[in-house]
Amino acid sequence: MKRTRTSSPLRSPHAVTVAIPVDVGNDLDKMNKVTREILGRLGCAGCHSGFDLRFVLERDFRVNPALEIEGFIPRLGG
């Protein structure tokens, strides 16, 4: 029997990954502000609108040409 590929149960088609610095993740007021901003960009600052927000702490960094350190999430699998 041929199996068809389905989406991973760990990755919802409505999942939104948000990388945050540790100081934001440890501050409820900052987290509320970030959540409102992300939801606003998704269409409604007052509700999740069916989106699955997944917050991850920044653990990977890059240095830009101005020698400023920035956090980022590497893309996996192209």
ZATI-287258 format. One record per residue: residue number from 1; residue in three letters; y negated, x negated, z of N, C-alpha, C in turn. Coordinates in steps of 0.001 Angstrom, whole numbers, plus 500000, padded with zeros to 6 digits. Atoms other than C-alpha are relative to their C-alpha. Layout:
% ZATI-287258
[NUM, 'ALA', [Y, X, Z], [Y, X, Z], [Y, X, Z]] ...
//
This chain:
% ZATI-287258
[1, 'MET', [501165, 499165, 500000], [500000, 500000, 500000], [498756, 499108, 500000]] [2, 'LYS', [501230, 500778, 500089], [496626, 498612, 499016], [499018, 500478, 501066]] [3, 'ARG', [500984, 499665, 498972], [494104, 498475, 501855], [498614, 499802, 499419]] [4, 'THR', [501382, 500168, 500435], [490461, 499027, 501150], [499189, 499437, 501155]] [5, 'ARG', [500846, 500621, 498981], [487801, 497088, 502971], [499034, 501044, 500560]] [6, 'THR', [500950, 499112, 499343], [485847, 499108, 505486], [499034, 499154, 500800]] [7, 'SER', [500960, 500769, 499208], [482831, 498091, 507491], [500607, 499681, 501358]] [8, 'SER', [499500, 500457, 498713], [483540, 496196, 510666], [499566, 500943, 501098]] [9, 'PRO', [500411, 499142, 498889], [483573, 498306, 513820], [498944, 499327, 500870]] [10, 'LEU', [501000, 500712, 499217], [481395, 495603, 515367], [498647, 499961, 499300]] [11, 'ARG', [501261, 500040, 500748], [478745, 495822, 512636], [499742, 501369, 499387]] [12, 'SER', [500366, 498673, 500474], [477287, 499285, 512192], [499093, 499876, 498778]] [13, 'PRO', [500925, 500049, 501134], [475537, 500037, 508899], [498556, 500242, 500432]] [14, 'HIS', [501341, 499745, 499470], [472566, 501005, 511072], [499595, 498969, 501043]] [15, 'ALA', [500294, 501036, 499006], [472610, 497826, 513182], [498771, 499196, 499579]] [16, 'VAL', [501187, 500817, 500205], [469347, 495926, 513527], [500053, 498884, 501042]] [17, 'THR', [499954, 501131, 499085], [469484, 492434, 515036], [498592, 499485, 500234]] [18, 'VAL', [501321, 500485, 499625], [466404, 491269, 516926], [500189, 498770, 500878]] [19, 'ALA', [499917, 501235, 499217], [466232, 487635, 518102], [498763, 499916, 500890]] [20, 'ILE', [501112, 500069, 499051], [464100, 487238, 521218], [500088, 498719, 500819]] [21, 'PRO', [499980, 501156, 499110], [463051, 484244, 523297], [500428, 500433, 501401]] [22, 'VAL', [499518, 499703, 498647], [464458, 484040, 526835], [498914, 500647, 500858]] [23, 'ASP', [501053, 499435, 499146], [461070, 484766, 528445], [499727, 501465, 499680]] [24, 'VAL', [500147, 498585, 500352], [460882, 488069, 526541], [501186, 500794, 500546]] [25, 'GLY', [498800, 499318, 499531], [464470, 489014, 527384], [500038, 500196, 501503]] [26, 'ASN', [500020, 499907, 498540], [463766, 488487, 531077], [498803, 500769, 500541]] [27, 'ASP', [501204, 499278, 499581], [460643, 490670, 531173], [500060, 501422, 499430]] [28, 'LEU', [499828, 498617, 500438], [461066, 494466, 531047], [498786, 500508, 499225]] [29, 'ASP', [501195, 499550, 500713], [457446, 495092, 529986], [499961, 499435, 498582]] [30, 'LYS', [499974, 500609, 501333], [457770, 492644, 527086], [501095, 500628, 499140]] [31, 'MET', [498900, 499382, 500753], [461129, 494157, 526076], [499611, 501391, 499521]] [32, 'ASN', [500451, 498666, 500408], [459606, 497651, 526037], [499019, 499901, 498840]] [33, 'LYS', [500965, 500183, 501083], [456748, 496407, 523842], [500705, 499624, 498693]] [34, 'VAL', [499250, 500423, 501190], [459121, 494649, 521430], [500790, 501178, 499431]] [35, 'THR', [499208, 498856, 500452], [461360, 497723, 521269], [499122, 501012, 499281]] [36, 'ARG', [500935, 499069, 500652], [458384, 499989, 520468], [499577, 499478, 498622]] [37, 'GLU', [500438, 500591, 501271], [457204, 497585, 517739], [501110, 500058, 498945]] [38, 'ILE', [498871, 499967, 500946], [460657, 497324, 516137], [500256, 501424, 499543]] [39, 'LEU', [499761, 498605, 500369], [461182, 501080, 516249], [498893, 500520, 499087]] [40, 'GLY', [501097, 499603, 500870], [457732, 501579, 514712], [500204, 499499, 498574]] [41, 'ARG', [499732, 500545, 501340], [458689, 499317, 511810], [501154, 500719, 499315]] [42, 'LEU', [498866, 499261, 500559], [461878, 501332, 511384], [499661, 501460, 499721]] [43, 'GLY', [500411, 498643, 500353], [459936, 504582, 511184], [499509, 500881, 501124]] [44, 'CYS', [500436, 499144, 498896], [459362, 506016, 514657], [499985, 499198, 501297]] [45, 'ALA', [500124, 500839, 498802], [458026, 504085, 517657], [500530, 500685, 501254]] [46, 'GLY', [499556, 499273, 498818], [459233, 506806, 520032], [501484, 500293, 500077]] [47, 'CYS', [498561, 499709, 499945], [462920, 507045, 519112], [500776, 498975, 499178]] [48, 'HIS', [499155, 500964, 500708], [465836, 504979, 517816], [500368, 500463, 498599]] [49, 'SER', [499801, 499473, 501356], [466185, 507215, 514739], [501356, 499639, 499404]] [50, 'GLY', [498659, 500310, 500498], [469907, 506488, 514476], [500287, 498527, 499823]] [51, 'PHE', [499778, 501431, 500133], [469483, 502704, 514540], [500681, 499439, 501246]] [52, 'ASP', [499288, 500691, 498934], [471661, 500428, 516647], [499307, 498662, 500206]] [53, 'LEU', [500738, 501234, 499756], [469308, 497781, 518069], [500855, 499030, 500793]] [54, 'ARG', [499211, 501035, 499329], [471057, 494553, 519035], [499102, 498798, 500256]] [55, 'PHE', [500859, 501106, 499608], [469009, 492024, 520949], [500855, 498779, 500314]] [56, 'VAL', [499310, 501260, 499728], [470184, 488411, 520958], [498956, 498969, 500417]] [57, 'LEU', [500904, 501069, 499571], [468588, 485502, 522769], [500019, 498878, 498976]] [58, 'GLU', [500085, 501122, 500931], [467340, 482728, 520524], [500743, 498801, 500579]] [59, 'ARG', [499260, 501195, 499599], [469717, 479794, 520696], [499993, 498964, 498902]] [60, 'ASP', [500121, 500911, 501130], [469000, 478205, 517329], [498517, 499853, 499690]] [61, 'PHE', [501411, 500273, 500230], [465713, 476590, 516404], [499810, 499204, 498722]] [62, 'ARG', [500380, 500847, 501128], [463950, 475037, 513451], [498583, 499502, 500271]] [63, 'VAL', [501338, 500566, 499866], [460840, 472895, 513223], [499307, 500189, 498658]] [64, 'ASN', [500731, 499775, 501250], [458249, 473956, 510650], [499193, 498754, 499630]] [65, 'PRO', [500750, 501192, 500425], [456069, 471489, 508669], [498858, 499605, 500950]] [66, 'ALA', [501064, 500313, 499039], [453351, 471727, 511361], [500581, 499487, 501325]] [67, 'LEU', [499270, 500491, 498824], [455981, 470463, 513874], [500017, 500994, 501149]] [68, 'GLU', [499876, 498942, 499006], [456037, 473810, 515676], [501455, 500456, 500033]] [69, 'ILE', [498612, 499561, 499854], [459393, 474909, 517051], [500042, 501518, 499912]] [70, 'GLU', [499829, 498564, 500197], [460492, 478364, 515906], [501453, 500360, 500246]] [71, 'GLY', [498640, 499502, 499860], [463540, 480381, 516855], [500413, 500711, 498720]] [72, 'PHE', [499495, 499266, 501155], [465736, 481864, 514154], [501478, 500282, 500171]] [73, 'ILE', [498585, 499656, 500044], [469106, 483434, 513503], [500524, 499527, 498644]] [74, 'PRO', [499451, 500435, 501288], [471120, 481588, 510831], [500755, 501142, 499331]] [75, 'ARG', [499253, 498976, 500735], [472517, 483863, 508132], [501431, 499545, 499841]] [76, 'LEU', [498583, 500322, 500125], [476279, 483990, 508148], [500569, 500693, 498774]] [77, 'GLY', [499276, 499395, 501119], [478331, 484584, 505048], [499148, 500359, 498801]] [78, 'GLY', [500822, 499828, 501194], [475471, 484550, 502537], [499359, 501281, 499881]] 
//
